[in-house]
Amino acid sequence: MRTARIAAIALMVALVTAACSSGTGSPSPSQAPTTPAPGQTAQATPPATISGDIKIIMEQVPDTDVVAAMLADFNKAYPDVKVTLDSMTYDQMRDRIVSSFLTPQPTYDLIIVDNPWMYDFASGGFLEPLDDLIAATEGYDYNDYAAPLRDIATVDGKVYGIPFYNYGLGLIYRKDLYQAAGLQPPTTLDELVSAATTLNTGGRAGLAMQPQKGYKIFEEWGNYLFAAGGSIQNADNTVALDSPEARRALQTYIDLYTSVAPANSLNWAFDEALRAVGSDQAAQMISYNWMLPTLNKPGGPGGDLAGQYALAPVPGGKAILGAWYWSIPSNSTQKDAAWAFTSWLTSKAQDTARVIAGGAPVRASVMTDPNVWAKGFGQDYYETAAKILANSAPLADGPNAEESINVVGDALNAAVAGQLSVDEAITQAAKNMQAVLDGQ
């Protein structure tokens, strides 16, 4: 679903000077809203200067529904700020955001940004730096977010996004099947192969996979790469894929797909894998950590198996990280109101409420809160999610990151399909990724 649009980014860069306005300018620190401290009510009297109408673009996902349900409480705290949510499918969002960037009368005053877009949007001058606003918002504690989440939002030393929800990957497995087989969650690639082989019995696949070309296979295989000791990019962001570790990771991935994955699943993404695990057609999968409460929810995709699923860090312990961020467009004319909403919603108090309501966790303090454990999805889930976020890294960083992800995924899928050898696929993936990052 994540379709690259390099031409759109090039157009943005070419037109930024002529097409973008600074609106009303950055909110001054004295105007930044004060986030209620833990224990205080969310209905504290807001600064009288904060008013306006803001339109927000969001993806059609459950987390957006959670935010929509919190708007009434926000308006008790900020009665003079009207919020309109414009939700849509993922593949519509980037074009809409780009179009809004390029007009002096923007459609959106606040946006959510997928992590592969962050560098291009920020370096192109389309996002407002948030450092001063964060510092001026009492009790905000930006360091409460895991370092990998903060790193993605930092471009050239400035912060351009506030974490909203995470796509950190973990191993989601059937507890009952592991216990019956006397297994523990695998901590290495070899242990994953052994467990998946043992559980590949009785018409049930040992491991549901997502080898779909492009984004999805890279998102899954990247965890194999880390477990094999490999890297995606070096410290200077040059591509590090052409390595023995990458070849081992890909060969292991192909061997598992051939021997223990559901039949005819070459084009599967995470949703097909979820259905297989939820319907007892597969014993486990590497997928987004928040799939655990989805599967364990009564009446959800896990059906009668709800409660039998557990989450562990991926083998090797280092996970691929995806994340969404709240960002203020630099041409927004409602920056004060946009920050009022962002800082209120992402404050510790409101983030606690959002996560208890089912939102994906991002703050460390929320994931270690016994109140969240009790009212949410349990201590084990949140503590494991915190471990995953603390040791994770994105698929790509730098210019044209989204397209670079897709070219790697195309080569990986071709190897699984038998169209390229492992060596050819890794060589091609590394070469094509570097070319895209270099703008070639």
Secondary structure by P-SEA (a helix, b strand, c coil): cccccaaaaaaaaacccccccccccccccccccccccccccccccccccbbbbbbbbbcccaaaaaaaaaaaaaaaacccbbbbbbbbcccccaaaaaaaaacccccccbbbbcccaaaaaaaaccccccaaaaaaccccccccccaaaaaaacccccccccccccbbbbbbbcaaaaaaacccccccaaaaaaaaaaaccccccccccccccccaaaaaaaaaaaaacccccccccccccccaaaaaaaaaaaaaaacccccccccccaaaaaaaaaacccccccccccccccccccccccccccccbbbbcccccbbbbbbbbbbbbcccccaaaaaaaaaaaacaaaaaaaaaaccccccccccccaaaaaacccaaaaaaaaaaaacccccccccaaaaaaaaaaaaaaaaaaccccaaaaaaaaaaaaaaaaacc
